[in-house]
Structures are given as C-alpha cells and as structure tokens.
Amino acid sequence: MAEHHEILRELKEFEARTSVSASTVCRRATGNPRMYERLVRRLEQTQEQVAAIRAEMNKLESERGAA
C-alpha cells in the first residue's frame, strides 16, 4: 500500500512541476483514460478494507480476552 501512496505523491509532484495532469500521465503511460481515477479509488477502497480488517481483529481479540 505504501507504494500506492508513493506513486500518487510522485504524480502530484510531477503535476506541480510540469503542469501536466496526473490523469494525462497515466493515460499516456497505460492507454487507459481512467487509470489515475482508478488508482485513487483502489487506494481508498483498500484503506477502508484494511480498517475493517483491523477492527475485526480487535473485536475478536477482545472477545477472546474476555473469555
């Protein structure tokens, strides 16, 4: 997941330096006009899933600790 954060940070920095949008870079690199938006959405979904997994682990741990 850290790599995802890294590429998004790199894209934003590149955009600031060159005025070429992150979407344009991703589209030109992959041929996929929605790649940047998909990367952002995947990262958000992954973060939500990780939070849910951690919450479940904490819940299970506390239930077992109470038993």
C-alpha positions as CSV (number, residue, x, y, z in Angstrom):
1,M,0.0,0.0,0.0
2,A,2.9,2.3,0.7
3,E,3.9,2.0,-3.0
4,H,0.4,3.3,-4.0
5,H,0.8,6.3,-1.8
6,E,4.3,6.9,-3.2
7,I,3.1,6.9,-6.9
8,L,0.2,9.2,-6.1
9,R,2.6,11.6,-4.3
10,E,5.1,11.4,-7.3
11,L,2.3,12.1,-9.7
12,K,1.1,15.2,-7.7
13,E,4.7,16.5,-7.5
14,F,5.2,15.9,-11.2
15,E,1.9,17.7,-12.0
16,A,3.0,20.7,-9.8
17,R,6.4,20.9,-11.6
18,T,5.2,20.4,-15.2
19,S,1.6,21.4,-15.2
20,V,0.9,18.0,-16.9
21,S,-2.1,16.4,-15.0
22,A,-1.7,13.1,-13.3
23,S,-4.6,11.8,-15.4
24,T,-2.7,12.7,-18.6
25,V,0.5,10.9,-17.4
26,C,-1.4,7.8,-16.5
27,R,-3.4,7.8,-19.7
28,R,-0.3,8.2,-21.9
29,A,1.6,5.6,-19.9
30,T,-1.1,2.9,-20.0
31,G,-3.5,3.9,-22.7
32,N,-6.3,3.8,-20.1
33,P,-8.0,7.2,-19.8
34,R,-9.3,6.4,-16.3
35,M,-6.2,4.9,-14.8
36,Y,-5.5,7.7,-12.4
37,E,-9.0,7.8,-11.0
38,R,-9.0,4.1,-10.7
39,L,-5.7,4.1,-8.7
40,V,-7.1,6.7,-6.3
41,R,-10.3,4.8,-5.9
42,R,-8.5,1.5,-5.3
43,L,-6.4,3.0,-2.7
44,E,-9.4,4.4,-0.9
45,Q,-11.1,1.0,-1.1
46,T,-8.0,-0.7,0.2
47,Q,-7.7,1.7,3.1
48,E,-11.4,1.0,4.0
49,Q,-10.9,-2.7,3.8
50,V,-7.7,-2.6,5.9
51,A,-9.6,-0.6,8.6
52,A,-12.4,-3.1,8.6
53,I,-9.9,-6.0,8.9
54,R,-8.2,-4.3,11.8
55,A,-11.5,-3.6,13.5
56,E,-12.4,-7.2,13.2
57,M,-9.1,-8.4,14.6
58,N,-9.5,-6.0,17.6
59,K,-13.1,-7.3,18.1
60,L,-12.0,-10.9,18.0
61,E,-9.0,-10.3,20.3
62,S,-11.2,-8.6,22.9
63,E,-13.8,-11.3,22.7
64,R,-11.2,-14.0,23.3
65,G,-9.6,-12.0,26.0
66,A,-12.9,-11.7,27.8
67,A,-13.5,-15.5,27.6
